[in-house]
Amino acid sequence: MRSLRILIATHSPLSTEFGAGQMAINLAEAFREQGHDVTLWSPYPMPNMTRWWQGLQSLQLMRSKLDEFLESQKPFDIIDCYAPFITKKASRAGLVVARSVQPEILYILSQINNSQETGLRKLALLPFSYLFSIAHLFLLIQAWGRAKYILCLGSLELQWMKKWFPWWRNKLTYYKNALSKTDQVELAKVRLNRKKNQKEGTRFLWIGRWVAHKGIKELVDFIVKRAASYPQDTFTIAGCGNNAEKDFPIELIQSGTVKILPSFERIQLYYLLANHDMGLFTSRVEGWGLVLNEMLESGMPVFATPAGGVLDLQQFSKDMLRKFPPPLGQISNEQIISMCMDNYYSIFSWETIAKNYIDFIGNNIV
């Protein structure tokens, strides 16, 4: 196929610290390695618009910025775009692919049902939350209608979209997520050098933002029960910000049973993975959950809820990916590195993802 002119427009800052930004960077690099001309675009820097009523205003500003950018550019063969950015003008500037980075509708519903506001303030803001959510949903569904294709993140989201939007079946497809080549090399070192924990007890690791859709209630319930039966076990909660500590019994924090690491540098991730035995993934709703890939590639078994990329990863890691919550009995710390990694890497690499993308979508480009 000829070299294509591709725009990847993300709503995230172009940094590996942000999930959507990281995915955009990795996809762009893979397309470039195939010989395509790729432009990465983000609306950032953006003004500080963090108030509860500014969400739609911020989104409209991002849409306007993309429209202005497109006016200054030659036409693109493919416009890979965050769905709510797809305006009428954007839909005319190239073949538009609405690429999902998270299940937008389920996230919106989760935010409404699990608002952090309480009392009278929550009641007062609820009508506005519904209003903004309806407006966001309208823009999202309008964008899906304008897109030539809707690229779901993982087969679980594809199933959900086919169920609720059957009239778009012909434009639905999906892609898998993967880590960068650099991360995969570093995690392979962790996996190959992993040693069995010689101490009594299991060292559990959970990584993520401390928000309701990540299953934090279920996580806390499991830890409290597990710690009561197996006080020698430890639990590290990492990358969670400053709100996690208040949800745990103080005695678990003071005893060191629960260790809170509000944030960490990327280089610390490899140390965390190497020095824990079992991963925990508790999300109710998830885009993918790259932490699953990180834990599995480091040789760490993971107890996971059926969300995000679990369904797609399961066939390559049946004995490594287990059902959450773990049984309350003794958990074996035997080293388990039985995934067929060659087969895994052939599927979960950006090179393969980009090739499949172009093989499917490129056939419709003249």
QUIRA-V927731 format. One line per field, one symbol per residue. psi: psi as a letter, one per 40 degrees, with the letter a starting at -180 (. if undefined). A space follows every 50 residues. Layout:
psi = ???
//
This chain:
psi = iihihhhhhieiigieehdddddddddddddddeeihhhhhieiiiihge ideedddddddddddddddddeiiiidhhhihdeegidddeeeihhhghi eigdddddddddefieiiadddddedddddddddddddddddddddidih higidddddddddegdeedeehaiiiiiiiddddddddddddehihheih ihhihhhiigideefddddddddddddddgeeiihhhifeaeeddeeihd ddddeedhhhgdiiiddeddddddfidhihheidhicdgeddddddeeeh ihhiigibedddddeefdedhihiiiieahhhehhhgeigdddddddgid ddddddddddddeeh.
//
